[in-house]
């Protein structure tokens, strides 16, 4: 828990100011019962033997009370503003730190946490901490001072009667101990249930079309109901236990006032028959008793939030303390002044975390600069895994990958990414305009002319210019208002607009019809002279590549041109026979 509060360091001056203001507010609040005592005893003149009011004294004491209340209000407003500002800044810094950490994660760390859990941690958990900190700044100084000060004032006025207040506090602490023992173990379970509910909901919503197509709405609804029902039961249990706290506290508070008044009237009598203290003192004593119990009530709110905040802090620190598998080298090797784009794989082996067998085994080949290399193979042969090793989305287990003779592990990640234009298997678009999606890169060459050329090469220009807003047409979140083929073409245009040294196409033509596929490849060959690595399922997409690599069960079983592989590679021949006509095979 204490590790999370290191994010408060930039606000330590503000925290000190808040504590001083809150302490001042507590002192002002403690003065009011004493002033009330003076109002009754000196202003109204009510004593054990007579009533002698003084208008002048009433106005004087009332003026002091009003001044104390006004100062207290001003202090409360200023401290409340600072508390909110500090808590919001703390949450903002924490979110930035968590997001920056997540950006450094490789796919191994992403798989470890899961996307739904990371969303919960960056939203719900940080919100819990922000709320806790806001209350902590307001209550952690105020309520202890009020409680201790009220007890001290009451003992100073009547030590014997103050024993009633001590007994009330002890009863209160016993009750809080029982409540904490019952509820604290449940809070961690509650946060895990939030993760589970987010996971099930996210799966159901993202796969809504599949759910409807297979008519499994009832089954998916049952899954959500089960996760929600378990969370509901646990929340009801915790809320029922904590809900008992307030009635019991009110009962203790009321009983304390009644007992104080009863004992004062019945037993605290002098031998001459007069009370041992004035009526104003009794009112003040009851007020201090109420303040003491109320302070414990508010402190209880803090203590109830501690377990939840602690669980949230642990979950956030798990992200921040996670060892990142892929990091920049201490002394990165600078890129050459003129990079060519030749890629070399040497005995590359890769095993997924917690997997028993390698996905890729002893892969060795060279991609010549400016040439097109294609990768083909059956489903699960490791094609996408192989291409994802180049941008270091995963770290290779054995072997090395080099660009122009420089091991990619020795290159700073930003330098490495600057060389690559990556088009994923699933076209991913961001909410915004078509212009913003195509000119998404931080490359210097991001002009409208470059954008239009990229759209033309990617076979997206005609579609874009048929729209009313053309390149300012708004893309919905995830590209929901365009087709799958259009999303892929926009993704390809985004990579082309970056004008990288190396293109990585991870089965990026699968959603295109044959004519669009053919035209796009022709435009790529004509206008893009950079190194290209294409993962594909269709032989027609890659048959004219300078080099084709055939994978089978994670091993490289063939390399060469289309004609060479048709003569030498049985796996490639089987793929060709399943896709090409007899005339094409001939």
SULWODA-V920849 format. One record per residue. N is the residue number from 1. RES is the residue in one small letter. SS is DSSP state (hx for helix, st for strand, lp for the rest). PHI is phi as a letter, one per 30 degrees, with the letter a starting at -180 (* if undefined). OMEGA is omega as a letter, one per 40 degrees, with the letter a starting at -180 (none if undefined). Layout:
n: (N N)
res: (RES RES)
ss: (SS SS)
phi: (PHI PHI)
omega: (OMEGA OMEGA)
//
This chain:
n: (1 2 3 4 5 6 7 8 9 10 11 12 13 14 15 16 17 18 19 20 21 22 23 24 25 26 27 28 29 30 31 32 33 34 35 36 37 38 39 40 41 42 43 44 45 46 47 48 49 50 51 52 53 54 55 56 57 58 59 60 61 62 63 64 65 66 67 68 69 70 71 72 73 74 75 76 77 78 79 80 81 82 83 84 85 86 87 88 89 90 91 92 93 94 95 96 97 98 99 100 101 102 103 104 105 106 107 108 109 110 111 112 113 114 115 116 117 118 119 120 121 122 123 124 125 126 127 128 129 130 131 132 133 134 135 136 137 138 139 140 141 142 143 144 145 146 147 148 149 150 151 152 153 154 155 156 157 158 159 160 161 162 163 164 165 166 167 168 169 170 171 172 173 174 175 176 177 178 179 180 181 182 183 184 185 186 187 188 189 190 191 192 193 194 195 196 197 198 199 200 201 202 203 204 205 206 207 208 209 210 211 212 213 214 215 216 217 218 219 220 221 222 223 224 225 226 227 228 229 230 231 232 233 234 235 236 237 238 239 240 241 242 243 244 245 246 247 248 249 250 251 252 253 254 255 256 257 258 259 260 261 262 263 264 265 266 267 268 269 270 271 272 273 274 275 276 277 278 279 280 281 282 283 284 285 286 287 288 289 290 291 292 293 294 295 296 297 298 299 300 301 302 303 304 305 306 307 308 309 310 311 312 313 314 315 316 317 318 319 320 321 322 323 324 325 326 327 328 329 330 331 332 333 334 335 336 337 338 339 340 341 342 343 344 345 346 347 348 349 350 351 352 353 354 355 356 357 358 359 360 361 362 363 364 365 366 367 368 369 370 371 372 373 374 375 376 377 378 379 380 381 382 383 384 385 386 387 388 389 390 391 392 393 394 395 396 397 398 399 400 401 402 403 404 405 406 407 408 409 410 411 412 413 414 415 416 417 418 419 420 421 422 423 424 425 426 427 428 429 430 431 432 433 434 435 436 437 438 439 440 441 442 443 444 445 446 447 448 449 450 451 452 453 454 455 456 457 458 459 460 461 462 463 464 465 466 467 468 469 470 471 472 473 474 475 476 477 478 479 480 481 482 483 484 485 486 487 488 489 490 491 492 493 494 495 496 497 498 499 500 501 502 503 504 505 506 507 508 509 510 511 512 513 514 515 516 517 518 519 520 521 522 523 524 525 526 527 528 529 530 531 532 533 534 535 536 537 538 539 540 541 542 543 544 545 546 547 548 549 550 551 552 553 554 555 556 557 558 559 560 561 562 563 564 565 566 567 568 569 570 571 572 573 574 575 576 577 578 579 580 581 582 583 584 585 586)
res: (x x x x x x x x x x x x x x x x x x x x x x x x x x x x x x x x x x x x x x x x x x x x x x x x x x x x x x x x x x x x x x x x x x x x x x x x x x x x x x x x x x x x x x x x x x x x x x x x x x x x x x x x x x x x x x x x x x x x x x x x x x x x x x x x x x x x x x x x x x x x x x x x x x x x x x x x x x x x x x x x x x x x x x x x x x x x x x x x x x x x x x x x x x x x x x x x x x x x x x x x x x x x x x x x x x x x x x x x x x x x x x x x x x x x x x x x x x x x x x x x x x x x x x x x x x x x x x x x x x x x x x x x x x x x x x x x x x x x x x x x x x x x x x x x x x x x x x x x x x x x x x x x x x x x x x x x x x x x x x x x x x x x x x x x x x x x x x x x x x x x x x x x x x x x x x x x x x x x x x x x x x x x x x x x x x x x x x x x x x x x x x x x x x x x x x x x x x x x x x x x x x x x x x x x x x x x x x x x x x x x x x x x x x x x x x x x x x x x x x x x x x x x x x x x x x x x x x x x x x x x x x x x x x x x x x x x x x x x x x x x x x x x x x x x x x x x x x x x x x x x x x x x x x x x x x x x x x x x x x x x x x x x x x x x x x x x x x x x x x x x x x x x x x x x x x x x x x x x x x x x x x x x x x x x x x x x x x x x x x x x x x x x x x)
ss: (lp hx hx hx hx hx hx hx hx hx hx hx hx hx hx hx hx hx hx hx hx hx hx hx hx hx hx hx hx hx hx hx hx hx hx hx hx hx hx hx hx hx hx lp lp st lp lp lp lp st lp lp lp hx hx hx hx hx hx hx hx hx hx hx hx hx hx hx hx hx hx hx hx hx hx hx hx hx hx hx hx hx hx hx hx hx hx hx hx hx hx hx hx hx hx hx hx hx hx hx hx hx hx lp lp hx hx hx hx hx hx hx lp hx hx hx hx hx hx hx hx hx hx hx hx hx hx hx hx hx hx hx hx hx hx hx hx hx lp lp hx hx hx hx hx hx hx hx hx hx hx hx hx hx hx hx lp lp lp lp hx hx hx hx hx hx hx hx hx hx hx hx hx hx hx hx hx hx hx hx hx hx hx hx hx hx hx hx hx hx hx hx hx hx hx hx hx hx hx hx hx hx hx hx hx lp hx hx hx hx hx hx lp lp lp hx hx hx hx hx hx hx hx hx hx hx hx hx hx hx hx hx hx hx hx hx hx hx hx hx hx hx hx hx hx hx hx hx hx hx hx hx hx hx hx hx hx hx hx hx hx hx hx hx hx lp lp st lp lp lp lp lp st lp lp lp hx hx hx hx hx hx hx hx hx hx hx hx hx hx hx hx hx hx hx hx hx hx hx hx hx hx hx hx hx hx hx hx hx hx hx hx hx hx hx hx hx hx lp lp lp lp lp lp lp lp lp lp lp lp lp lp lp lp lp lp lp lp lp lp st st st st st st st st lp lp lp lp lp lp lp lp lp st st st st st st st st lp lp lp lp st st st st st st lp lp lp lp lp hx hx hx hx hx hx lp lp lp lp lp lp lp lp lp st st st st st st lp lp st st hx hx hx lp lp hx hx hx hx hx hx hx st st st st lp lp lp lp lp lp lp lp st st hx hx hx hx hx lp lp lp lp lp lp lp lp lp hx hx hx hx hx hx hx hx hx hx lp lp lp hx hx hx hx hx lp lp lp lp hx hx hx lp st st lp hx hx hx lp lp lp lp hx hx hx hx hx hx hx hx hx hx hx hx hx hx hx lp lp lp st st st st st lp lp lp lp lp lp lp hx hx hx hx hx hx hx hx hx hx hx hx hx hx lp lp lp st st st st st lp lp lp hx hx hx hx lp lp lp lp st st st st st st lp lp st st st st st st lp hx hx hx hx hx hx hx lp hx hx hx hx hx hx hx hx hx hx lp lp hx hx hx hx lp)
phi: (* d d d d d d d e d c d d d d d d d d d d d d d d d d d d d d d d d d d e d d d d c d d i d b d b a b b d b e d d d d d d d d d d d d d d d d d d d d d d d d d d d d d d d d d d e d d d d d d d d d d d d d d d d d d d d d d d i d d d d d d d d c d d d d d d d d d d e d d d d c d c d d d d d d d d d d d d d d d d a e d d d d d d d d d d d d d d d d d d d d d d d c e d d d d d d d d d d e d d d d d d d d d d d c d d d e d d c h c e d d d d d d d d d d d d d d d d d d d d d d d d d d d d d d d d d d d d d d d d d d d d d d d d c c d b d d d j c d d a d e d d d e d d d d d d d d d d d d d d d d d e d d d d e e d d d d d d d d d d e d d c d d d d c b d d d b d d d d d d b d c j d c b c b h d b b b d e i c d b d d b b h d b a b c d d i c c c c b b l d d i d j d d d d d d d d d i d b c d d b i a b b c h i c e d d c c d e d d d d d d c c c c d d c d c c c d k d d e d d d c d d c d d d b c d d d d d d d d d d d i c d d d d d d d d c h d c d d c d e i i d c b d d d d d d d d d d d d d d d d h d d b c b c c h d c d c c d d d d e d d d d d d d d d c c c d d b c b c b c c d d d b d c d d a b c c c b h i b d c a a l d e d d d d c c c d d d d d d d d d c c d d d d d d)
omega: (a a a a i i i a i a a i i i i i i a i i a i i i i i i i a i a i i i i i i i a a a a i i a i a a a i a a i a a a i i a a i i i a i i i a i i i i a i i a a a i i a i a a i a i i i i i i a i i a a a i i a i i a i i i i i i a a a a a i i i i a a i a a i i i a i i a a i i a i a a a i a a i i i a a i a i a i a i i a a a a i a i i i i i i i i i i a i i a i i a i a a a a a a a i i a a i i i i a i i a a a a i a a a i a a i i a a a i a a a i i i i i i i a i a a i i i a a i i i a a i a a i i a a i a i i i i a i a i i a a i a a a i a a a a a i a i i a i a i a i i i i i i a i i i i i i i a i i i i i i i i i a i a a a i i a i i i i a i i i i a a a i a a a a i i i i a i i i i a i i a a i a a i i i a i i i i i i i a a i i i a i i i i i i a a i a i i a i a i a i a a i a a i a a i i a i i i i i a a i i a i a i a i a i a i a a i a i i i a a a a i a i a a i a a i a i a a i i a i i i a a i i a a a a i i i a a i i i i i a i i a a i a a i i a a a a i i a i i a i a a a i a i i i i i a i i i i i i a a i a a i a i i i a a a a a a a i a a i i a a a i i i i a a a a a a i a i a i a i a i i i a a i i i a i i a i i a i i i a i i a i a a a a i i a a a i i i i i a a a a a i i i i i a none)
//
